[in-house]
Amino acid sequence: NLNLGTLYMQVGDVGGAIRHFEAERRLDPDDGRNLASLAQAYGRSGQPELAERTYAAAEEAGLEDAPALYNHAVCLERLERPEEAEALYRRAVVADPTHADSWNNLGVLKARAGLVEEAVPLWRRALEHSPGHERALDNLDRARRLAEERTETGG
């Protein structure tokens, strides 16, 4: 069921994927990989609250996978829970210190909180692990322009 669900996700049939992931959950309710896949499918189907609860169940089952933690954090951001998202991004980089997307999003959260100076090293960390990371490059460029504007205006 997990493999079938994955195939359905790959061809864009989210409903079919959910059916197979849910069938697998009935057979093995503590399979963290399946739960994370199911959560991702719920998120794609416009059910963020259900996705969030299912990601949490995957973690309770012991899954400490950087991409799954990252996806859960993104889900929490969409639910306007940035503090919880930050904690999960931090768990993701503990699970995999090279997970550039998590480093980037940690920087984004800092910048949104008005802490651009704290965001810059996080974006640089993303680039250490993924030199062409477009979002981190863009974020650093914006931070540079903001710093230049502050210098020019004396602010």
C-alpha positions as CSV (number, residue, x, y, z in Angstrom):
1,N,0.0,0.0,0.0
2,L,2.8,2.4,0.8
3,N,4.4,1.8,-2.6
4,L,1.1,2.1,-4.4
5,G,0.3,5.3,-2.5
6,T,3.7,6.7,-3.6
7,L,3.0,5.8,-7.2
8,Y,-0.4,7.5,-7.0
9,M,1.3,10.6,-5.6
10,Q,3.9,10.6,-8.4
11,V,1.2,10.6,-11.1
12,G,-0.8,13.3,-9.3
13,D,-3.7,11.2,-8.0
14,V,-3.8,12.4,-4.4
15,G,-7.1,10.8,-3.7
16,G,-5.8,7.4,-4.8
17,A,-2.6,7.9,-2.8
18,I,-4.6,8.7,0.4
19,R,-6.7,5.6,-0.1
20,H,-3.6,3.4,-0.2
21,F,-1.8,5.2,2.6
22,E,-4.9,4.9,4.8
23,A,-5.1,1.2,4.0
24,E,-1.5,0.8,5.1
25,R,-2.2,2.8,8.2
26,R,-4.9,0.3,9.1
27,L,-2.4,-2.6,8.7
28,D,0.5,-0.8,10.4
29,P,-0.6,2.2,12.4
30,D,3.0,3.0,13.6
31,D,4.8,3.0,10.3
32,G,6.3,6.5,10.4
33,R,7.2,6.6,6.7
34,N,3.7,5.8,5.7
35,L,2.3,8.4,8.1
36,A,4.6,11.0,6.7
37,S,3.5,10.1,3.2
38,L,-0.2,10.2,4.2
39,A,0.4,13.6,5.9
40,Q,2.0,14.9,2.7
41,A,-1.0,13.7,0.7
42,Y,-3.5,15.3,3.2
43,G,-1.6,18.6,2.8
44,R,-1.8,18.4,-1.0
45,S,-5.5,17.7,-0.8
46,G,-6.1,20.9,1.2
47,Q,-6.4,19.4,4.6
48,P,-3.6,21.1,6.6
49,E,-5.0,20.3,10.1
50,L,-5.3,16.6,9.3
51,A,-1.8,16.7,7.7
52,E,-0.4,18.3,10.8
53,R,-1.9,15.7,13.1
54,T,-0.6,12.9,10.9
55,Y,2.9,14.4,10.8
56,A,2.8,14.5,14.6
57,A,1.7,10.9,14.6
58,A,4.7,9.9,12.4
59,E,7.1,11.6,14.8
60,E,5.4,10.0,17.8
61,A,6.0,6.7,16.0
62,G,9.7,7.6,16.0
63,L,10.3,9.1,12.5
64,E,13.1,11.6,12.7
65,D,13.5,12.1,9.0
66,A,14.7,15.6,7.9
67,P,12.4,15.9,4.9
68,A,9.4,14.8,6.9
69,L,10.2,17.2,9.7
70,Y,10.7,20.0,7.2
71,N,7.3,19.2,5.5
72,H,5.7,19.2,9.0
73,A,7.3,22.6,9.7
74,V,6.0,24.0,6.4
75,C,2.5,22.7,7.3
76,L,2.8,24.5,10.7
77,E,3.8,27.7,9.0
78,R,0.7,27.5,6.8
79,L,-1.3,27.1,10.0
80,E,0.3,30.3,11.3
81,R,2.3,28.5,14.0
82,P,5.8,29.8,13.4
83,E,7.3,29.0,16.8
84,E,6.4,25.3,16.4
85,A,7.7,25.4,12.8
86,E,11.0,26.8,13.9
87,A,11.4,24.0,16.5
88,L,10.8,21.4,13.7
89,Y,13.2,23.0,11.3
90,R,15.8,22.8,14.1
91,R,15.0,19.1,14.6
92,A,15.4,18.6,10.9
93,V,18.9,20.1,10.8
94,V,19.8,17.9,13.8
95,A,18.6,14.9,11.9
96,D,20.5,16.0,8.8
97,P,22.8,19.1,9.2
98,T,23.0,19.3,5.4
99,H,19.3,19.9,4.9
100,A,19.5,23.2,3.1
101,D,15.8,23.9,2.8
102,S,15.5,23.7,6.6
103,W,18.4,26.2,7.1
104,N,16.8,28.5,4.5
105,N,13.4,28.4,6.2
106,L,14.9,29.0,9.6
107,G,16.4,32.2,8.1
108,V,13.0,33.2,6.7
109,L,11.4,32.8,10.0
110,K,14.1,35.0,11.6
111,A,13.7,37.6,8.9
112,R,9.9,37.7,9.3
113,A,10.5,38.3,13.0
114,G,12.6,41.3,12.1
115,L,15.9,39.5,12.9
116,V,17.6,39.7,9.5
117,E,21.0,39.8,11.1
118,E,20.3,36.4,12.7
119,A,18.8,35.1,9.4
120,V,21.9,35.8,7.3
121,P,24.1,33.1,8.8
122,L,21.3,30.6,8.4
123,W,21.0,31.3,4.7
124,R,24.8,31.1,4.4
125,R,24.6,27.7,6.1
126,A,22.0,26.6,3.5
127,L,24.4,27.7,0.8
128,E,27.3,25.7,2.4
129,H,25.3,22.5,1.8
130,S,23.6,23.5,-1.4
131,P,25.7,26.2,-3.2
132,G,23.1,27.0,-5.9
133,H,20.1,27.1,-3.5
134,E,18.0,29.7,-5.3
135,R,15.8,30.8,-2.4
136,A,18.8,31.2,0.0
137,L,20.6,33.2,-2.7
138,D,17.5,35.4,-3.2
139,N,17.1,35.9,0.6
140,L,20.7,36.9,1.0
141,D,20.4,39.3,-1.9
142,R,17.3,40.9,-0.3
143,A,19.1,41.1,3.0
144,R,22.0,42.8,1.3
145,R,19.7,45.3,-0.5
146,L,17.9,46.0,2.8
147,A,21.2,46.7,4.6
148,E,22.3,49.0,1.7
149,E,19.0,50.9,2.0
150,R,19.4,51.3,5.7
151,T,22.9,52.6,5.2
152,E,21.8,55.1,2.5
153,T,18.9,56.4,4.7
154,G,20.9,56.4,7.9
155,G,18.5,53.9,9.5
